[in-house]
Amino acid sequence: MTDAEYTAYCGLYCLDCIPSNRKLFAIARELQELLAELQFEEYAKLKAESNETFTSYPRFAQVLQEIIALECPGPCRAGGGKTNCSIRACVLSRNYEGCWECDSWEGCELLARLKGIHTNLEYHIGLIRKEGLGNWSAKRRRHYRWQAR
């Protein structure tokens, strides 16, 4: 796939997103299966008698299931991402390639929700406008606000 195919309508790069990390979800599913095979829930009940931390095992199993549920089936442009994405709907309704083609993207309320987590979103949209959809990703900055890149 190309830069253009991995660039979401909002200007995020799909391969930078945690829900697209195939290795994470493969390992999480493998862990979930192994824990079930080992009947770890029963083991945790016994361990909880001497180690209170294990009383939280059901919560851990629930969190693990929710992590697995985060997995994205593919790039945004190929139907991945949120099924009810309002940004995708807006872009497609205007026959745009992405938000970078819209003259009012800087004040867009739909993008505002993403900016809290994706602090370089405005930079990326500007970069796409400047470099083009197929040439921008090598110059992108960190995806999430907590990343050091």
C-alpha positions in Angstrom: 0.0 0.0 0.0 1.0 3.6 -0.5 1.1 6.7 1.6 -2.2 7.8 0.1 -3.8 4.5 1.0 -2.6 4.7 4.6 -3.6 8.4 5.0 -6.9 8.7 6.8 -9.5 11.3 5.7 -8.6 13.3 8.8 -4.9 13.4 8.0 -3.8 10.7 10.5 -1.5 8.0 9.2 -3.2 4.6 9.8 0.0 2.7 10.5 0.8 5.0 13.5 -2.5 4.2 15.2 -2.5 1.7 18.1 -5.6 -0.1 16.7 -3.7 -0.9 13.5 -0.8 -2.6 15.4 -1.2 -6.2 14.2 1.5 -7.6 16.6 -0.3 -6.1 19.6 -3.6 -7.9 18.8 -2.0 -11.2 17.8 -0.2 -11.3 21.2 -3.3 -10.2 23.1 -5.4 -12.9 21.5 -2.6 -15.5 22.1 -2.5 -14.4 25.8 -6.3 -14.6 26.1 -6.3 -18.1 24.6 -3.5 -19.3 26.7 -5.1 -18.0 29.9 -8.3 -19.7 29.0 -6.5 -23.0 28.2 -4.7 -22.9 31.5 -8.0 -22.0 33.3 -6.0 -19.1 34.8 -9.2 -17.6 36.3 -9.3 -20.6 38.7 -5.6 -20.2 39.4 -6.1 -16.5 40.2 -8.8 -17.4 42.7 -6.4 -19.6 44.6 -3.5 -17.1 44.3 -5.9 -14.4 45.7 -5.9 -16.2 49.0 -2.2 -15.2 49.5 -1.9 -12.2 47.1 -4.8 -9.8 47.0 -3.7 -8.5 43.6 -5.1 -11.6 42.0 -8.7 -10.7 43.1 -8.5 -8.2 40.2 -8.0 -10.9 37.6 -11.6 -10.7 36.2 -11.0 -7.0 35.6 -7.7 -7.8 33.9 -9.5 -10.3 31.6 -12.2 -7.7 30.8 -9.5 -5.1 29.9 -7.7 -7.6 27.7 -11.0 -8.3 25.9 -11.5 -4.6 25.4 -8.0 -4.2 24.1 -8.7 -6.9 21.5 -11.9 -5.2 20.5 -9.9 -2.0 19.6 -8.3 -3.8 16.6 -9.0 -1.9 13.3 -9.6 -4.2 10.3 -7.6 -2.0 7.9 -6.8 1.5 6.7 -9.5 4.1 6.8 -9.7 4.4 3.0 -10.3 0.7 2.8 -13.2 0.7 5.2 -11.3 0.5 8.5 -11.5 2.9 11.3 -14.7 3.8 13.1 -17.7 2.6 11.1 -19.6 5.8 11.9 -16.8 8.3 11.5 -18.3 11.7 11.1 -15.1 13.1 9.5 -15.1 10.4 6.8 -18.8 11.1 6.1 -18.1 14.8 5.8 -15.1 14.4 3.5 -17.0 11.9 1.2 -20.1 14.1 1.1 -17.9 17.0 -0.3 -16.1 14.7 -2.7 -12.7 15.6 -1.1 -9.7 13.3 -0.7 -9.4 14.5 2.9 -9.8 17.4 5.3 -6.7 19.1 3.8 -8.8 20.0 0.8 -11.4 21.9 2.9 -10.8 25.7 3.3 -12.3 25.6 6.9 -10.4 22.6 8.3 -8.5 24.8 10.8 -11.7 25.7 12.7 -13.5 22.4 12.1 -15.4 21.0 15.2 -15.1 17.5 13.9 -11.3 17.7 13.9 -11.2 19.4 17.3 -12.0 16.2 19.0 -8.9 14.5 17.6 -6.5 17.4 18.4 -6.4 16.5 22.1 -4.8 13.1 21.4 -3.1 13.8 18.1 -1.3 17.1 18.8 0.4 17.1 15.4 -2.8 16.8 13.4 -2.7 20.4 12.2 0.9 20.0 11.2 0.1 16.8 9.3 -2.8 18.4 7.4 -0.6 21.3 6.5 2.1 18.9 5.4 -0.3 17.0 3.2 -1.5 20.3 1.6 2.1 21.2 0.9 3.7 17.8 0.0 0.7 16.0 -1.5 -1.1 12.9 -0.3 1.5 10.5 -1.6 4.6 12.3 -0.3 4.0 13.5 3.2 4.4 10.5 5.6 8.2 10.5 5.8 8.0 14.0 7.3 5.3 13.3 9.8 5.7 13.9 13.5 4.5 11.8 16.5 1.0 10.4 16.3 0.0 10.5 20.0 0.7 13.3 22.4 2.5 11.0 24.8 5.1 9.8 22.3 8.6 11.2 22.2 9.0 11.3 18.4 
